[in-house]
Amino acid sequence: MTTSTLGTKRPLLGYETNHLGTKRHGNGMTYFDIKQSIMMHTSKRPFKCEVCDKGFSQYGNLEQHMRIHTGEKPFKCKVCDKMFNQCGSLKQHTRIHTGEKPFKCDVCDKRFSQFLHLKEHLRVHTGDKPFKCDVCDKMFSQLGNLKTHVRIHTGEKQCKPLTKCEVCDKMISGTEGLKRHMRIHTGEKPFKCKVCEKMFSRSEQLNIHMRIHTGEKPCKCDVCHKKFRHSRSLKTHMRIHTGEKPFRCKVCDGMYSQSGQLKRHMKLHTGEKPFQCEICGKMFSRREGLKRHMRVHTGEKPFHCEVCDKMFSHNEDLKQHMMAHTGEKPCKCEKVLGMFFYRRHLFLMLLWFLRTVRRLMS
């Protein structure tokens, strides 16, 4: 024992005893607190579950764990009466009703109701893919995506029982999947954008749509670093670098990188022209063609020369006009007629040349 300046005796090892006889360390921790802390940092887990033999460093954790086996759910949501086995689970659930999202991404300012969701989201920015397939070594940013991928190797097609749609007879996985599928037939769109009030049938569609308003583009090309709002857009973009053209025309065997390009091309074979000018009745195979044509009637000239302020109705005309300022002459006659700004000038000169030759020979 040591004696303080006031003459009172103090226990060794930095412990003090209060009026109840409880030993307390100089930093405010009790002897029991320190003992619990030591067990947390060591491998000691003296409290064991009698059902599954799992060990715990604290008795309170064992009590919480036992609710898994007993099914006890003592924590009740005051809004929807849903029950939970842990207070923390109830707290997380309550944020659904309050809309509280306390966890914020420092990169894009997106907010989340749970820290785990923020942690998963951050992998979009970091590119971290901690989950690896043991068969083909493919990496994934989320465990759920890895589990879905593994079914390719195992041959397992569904993890939930199939339910038949009474409208189209399609087999759907799980009751939630069927519920989402039925919105195709009912037209129900329960998810609403708070910015522009556009409606969506699935929450995933709303989340992707919100990127239009936030400007978020989480999908980045590894080759040219261009960013996209949707992974599907990135996949299509990558074909520029790989040269992949998976869409083939059955008539002329022409290859295309996008299905939309193939659809537009097929109109050349079918002669389909679904877009009609309401003023003169002229038909077009593409909406863009009709849009350009309408400038003939409206007089709109949206393309502006920054050198002389001249206006043009078509971008191609502006490009040709710019050659007058740059001096570029891309249209070349291989024989004797020289260089020209415009293709039509070359054509007119060739026509004049042929007529002159024909007149001289007659």
Rosetta blueprint (number, residue, H / E / L):
1 M L
2 T E
3 T E
4 S L
5 T L
6 L L
7 G L
8 T L
9 K E
10 R E
11 P L
12 L L
13 L L
14 G L
15 Y E
16 E E
17 T E
18 N L
19 H L
20 L L
21 G L
22 T L
23 K E
24 R E
25 H E
26 G L
27 N L
28 G L
29 M L
30 T E
31 Y H
32 F H
33 D H
34 I H
35 K H
36 Q H
37 S H
38 I H
39 M H
40 M H
41 H H
42 T L
43 S L
44 K L
45 R L
46 P L
47 F E
48 K E
49 C L
50 E L
51 V L
52 C L
53 D L
54 K L
55 G E
56 F E
57 S L
58 Q L
59 Y H
60 G H
61 N H
62 L H
63 E H
64 Q H
65 H H
66 M H
67 R H
68 I H
69 H H
70 T H
71 G L
72 E L
73 K L
74 P L
75 F E
76 K E
77 C L
78 K L
79 V L
80 C L
81 D L
82 K L
83 M E
84 F E
85 N L
86 Q L
87 C H
88 G H
89 S H
90 L H
91 K H
92 Q H
93 H H
94 T H
95 R H
96 I H
97 H H
98 T H
99 G L
100 E L
101 K L
102 P L
103 F E
104 K E
105 C L
106 D L
107 V L
108 C L
109 D L
110 K L
111 R E
112 F E
113 S L
114 Q L
115 F H
116 L H
117 H H
118 L H
119 K H
120 E H
121 H H
122 L H
123 R H
124 V H
125 H H
126 T H
127 G L
128 D L
129 K L
130 P L
131 F E
132 K E
133 C L
134 D L
135 V L
136 C L
137 D L
138 K L
139 M E
140 F E
141 S L
142 Q L
143 L H
144 G H
145 N H
146 L H
147 K H
148 T H
149 H H
150 V H
151 R H
152 I H
153 H H
154 T H
155 G L
156 E L
157 K L
158 Q L
159 C L
160 K L
161 P L
162 L E
163 T E
164 K E
165 C L
166 E L
167 V L
168 C L
169 D L
170 K L
171 M E
172 I E
173 S E
174 G L
175 T H
176 E H
177 G H
178 L H
179 K H
180 R H
181 H H
182 M H
183 R H
184 I H
185 H H
186 T H
187 G L
188 E L
189 K L
190 P L
191 F E
192 K E
193 C L
194 K L
195 V L
196 C L
197 E L
198 K L
199 M E
200 F E
201 S L
202 R L
203 S H
204 E H
205 Q H
206 L H
207 N H
208 I H
209 H H
210 M H
211 R H
212 I H
213 H H
214 T H
215 G L
216 E L
217 K L
218 P L
219 C E
220 K E
221 C L
222 D L
223 V L
224 C L
225 H L
226 K L
227 K E
228 F E
229 R L
230 H L
231 S H
232 R H
233 S H
234 L H
235 K H
236 T H
237 H H
238 M H
239 R H
240 I H
241 H H
242 T H
243 G L
244 E L
245 K L
246 P L
247 F E
248 R E
249 C L
250 K L
251 V L
252 C L
253 D L
254 G L
255 M E
256 Y E
257 S L
258 Q L
259 S H
260 G H
261 Q H
262 L H
263 K H
264 R H
265 H H
266 M H
267 K H
268 L H
269 H H
270 T H
271 G L
272 E L
273 K L
274 P L
275 F E
276 Q E
277 C L
278 E L
279 I L
280 C L
281 G L
282 K L
283 M E
284 F E
285 S L
286 R L
287 R H
288 E H
289 G H
290 L H
291 K H
292 R H
293 H H
294 M H
295 R H
296 V H
297 H H
298 T H
299 G L
300 E L
301 K L
302 P L
303 F E
304 H E
305 C L
306 E L
307 V L
308 C L
309 D L
310 K L
311 M E
312 F E
313 S L
314 H L
315 N H
316 E H
317 D H
318 L H
319 K H
320 Q H
321 H H
322 M H
323 M H
324 A H
325 H H
326 T H
327 G L
328 E L
329 K L
330 P L
331 C E
332 K E
333 C L
334 E L
335 K L
336 V L
337 L L
338 G L
339 M E
340 F E
341 F L
342 Y L
343 R H
344 R H
345 H H
346 L H
347 F H
348 L H
349 M H
350 L H
351 L H
352 W H
353 F H
354 L H
355 R H
356 T H
357 V H
358 R H
359 R H
360 L H
361 M H
362 S L
